[in-house]
Amino acid sequence: MATHDNEMTREGYEALQKELDHLVTVTRKENAERLKEAISYGDISENSEYDAAKDAQAETEERITTIEAMLRTAKIADEDETPDEGVIATGRTVTLHDLIYDEEVTYKIVGNTEADPFNGKLSNASAVGQHLLGARAGDVLEFPVIDGTAKYKVLDVRK
């Protein structure tokens, strides 16, 4: 099952939109105030507050541009496009039995921008995520990973 370059869950899209709104309505104003205050200190050529305020402003603008591009090109994973509820797809939660380490793990398959494996969010474009897409409960998957071989039995797939 192929993924769209910028596929993400509805929750991921909404989180980015919320971050963008905050950056535009709150952080930009805070940066402008910091810059204004730093300028009031006088000579800006040797003003560390001014330099820090300019850096913060540049970082904010870069993040705004990045998020706008991600949202503009985003494809929200549509549950209706995957006909079978039991198929692993972006937006689904999957429980696996790791046959190498004999442990059970649960991940939500998400887009690249949402990935956070330590908190149970696995990218659909990661080495493991790509191999899971399209599998069903009961399937046993074995594939190469950076440090050897991964082997999983799919126990459950749910929305």
C-alpha positions in Angstrom: 0.0 0.0 0.0 1.6 3.3 -1.1 1.5 6.4 1.0 1.1 10.0 -0.1 4.3 12.0 0.6 2.5 14.2 3.1 -0.2 11.9 4.4 -1.4 12.6 7.9 -4.2 11.8 10.3 -7.0 14.3 10.9 -5.6 14.8 14.4 -2.1 15.6 13.1 -3.6 18.1 10.6 -5.6 19.8 13.3 -2.6 20.0 15.6 -0.5 21.6 12.9 -3.3 24.1 12.2 -3.5 24.9 15.9 0.3 25.4 16.1 0.1 27.7 13.0 -2.7 29.8 14.5 -0.7 30.2 17.8 2.5 31.2 15.9 0.6 33.8 13.8 -1.6 35.2 16.5 0.5 35.0 19.7 4.2 34.3 19.0 4.6 36.8 16.2 3.2 39.6 18.5 5.5 38.4 21.3 8.5 38.5 19.0 7.5 42.0 17.8 7.3 43.2 21.4 10.7 41.7 22.2 12.2 43.3 19.2 10.7 46.7 20.0 12.0 46.5 23.6 15.5 45.5 22.4 15.6 48.4 20.0 14.6 50.8 22.8 17.9 49.8 24.6 19.8 51.8 22.0 22.7 50.8 19.7 21.7 47.6 18.0 25.1 46.8 16.7 26.2 45.3 20.1 22.8 44.5 21.5 22.4 40.8 22.4 18.7 41.3 23.2 18.2 42.6 19.7 20.1 39.6 18.2 18.1 37.1 20.3 14.8 38.8 19.3 15.8 38.8 15.6 16.7 35.1 15.9 13.4 34.2 17.6 11.5 36.1 14.9 13.4 34.3 12.1 12.7 30.9 13.7 9.0 31.7 14.1 8.7 32.8 10.5 10.6 29.7 9.3 8.3 27.5 11.3 5.2 29.3 9.9 6.4 28.8 6.3 7.1 25.1 7.0 3.7 24.5 8.5 1.9 26.4 5.8 3.7 24.2 3.2 2.8 21.0 5.1 -0.8 22.0 5.4 -1.0 23.0 1.7 0.3 19.7 0.5 -1.3 17.5 3.2 -3.5 14.5 2.3 -5.6 13.5 5.3 -5.8 9.7 5.6 -9.5 8.9 4.9 -10.8 5.9 6.7 -13.4 5.5 4.0 -10.7 4.9 1.4 -9.6 1.7 3.1 -12.6 -0.7 2.6 -11.6 -3.3 5.1 -11.4 -2.3 8.7 -8.9 -5.0 9.4 -6.2 -3.6 7.0 -3.3 -1.6 8.5 -3.4 1.9 7.1 -2.6 5.5 8.2 -4.8 6.4 11.1 -5.3 2.9 12.3 -4.0 1.5 15.6 -2.2 -1.8 15.4 -1.1 -4.3 18.1 1.8 -6.5 17.2 3.7 -9.3 18.8 7.4 -8.8 18.3 8.6 -12.3 17.7 12.2 -11.4 18.1 11.9 -9.8 21.5 8.7 -11.7 22.6 6.8 -8.6 23.5 3.6 -6.9 22.6 3.6 -3.4 21.1 0.9 -1.1 20.0 1.3 1.8 17.5 -0.9 4.3 15.8 0.2 4.6 12.2 0.6 8.3 11.4 2.1 10.6 8.8 5.8 11.6 8.9 5.1 14.9 10.6 3.3 13.2 13.5 5.7 10.4 14.2 6.7 9.9 17.8 7.6 6.2 18.3 8.3 6.6 22.0 4.7 7.7 22.5 3.2 5.0 20.2 3.0 7.0 17.0 4.8 5.2 14.1 5.3 6.9 10.7 3.8 5.3 7.7 7.0 6.1 5.9 9.4 4.5 8.4 11.0 1.2 7.7 8.6 -0.7 10.0 5.6 1.4 9.0 6.0 0.8 5.3 6.1 -2.9 5.9 3.1 -2.9 8.1 0.8 -1.1 5.6 -1.7 -3.4 4.0 -1.2 -6.2 6.5 -4.1 -7.8 8.5 -4.6 -9.4 11.8 -3.0 -12.8 11.8 -0.3 -11.9 9.3 3.3 -12.6 10.2 5.8 -10.1 8.7 9.5 -10.4 8.5 11.7 -7.7 6.9 15.2 -6.2 7.2 15.8 -3.3 9.5 19.0 -1.3 10.2 20.2 -3.6 13.0 19.1 -6.9 11.6 15.6 -8.4 11.0 12.2 -7.5 12.4 9.5 -10.1 12.8 6.0 -9.3 13.9 2.7 -11.1 14.1 -0.2 -8.7 13.7 -2.6 -9.2 16.6 -5.2 -6.5 16.1 -6.0 -3.6 13.8 -8.6 -0.9 14.8 -9.7 2.6 14.0 
